[in-house]
């Protein structure tokens, strides 16, 4: 079984879009469906790779206590170096998981969600 879609809760869509666009150097497309506001991450062209969206709706509540999403990274320091200036906080610097599993880091986004990065180097 694989993950094919994720949703990150936000309370301020413009702030969240600015944060993720800055940290990951991507463009997020804002869409509105009635009361639901979505900031869609770009499609991922890699076979089997997931994509997702920022979601603003009353039942979506940002939290550091929910599921932890890991975003793939070529060099964790690239994204970590952008987190604080974009309005987030670094919780865990780049850390070796194990030689066979690579590295991880954790940050809090502009909305208060705990998000992780993973790299093999």
Beta strands, then each sheet from edge to edge (+ up, - down):
strand 1: 5-9
strand 2: 29-33
strand 3: 36-40
strand 4: 51-56
strand 5: 69-72
strand 6: 89-98
strand 7: 102-108
strand 8: 114-119
sheet 1: 1+ 4+ 3- 2+
sheet 2: 5+ 8+ 7- 6+
end
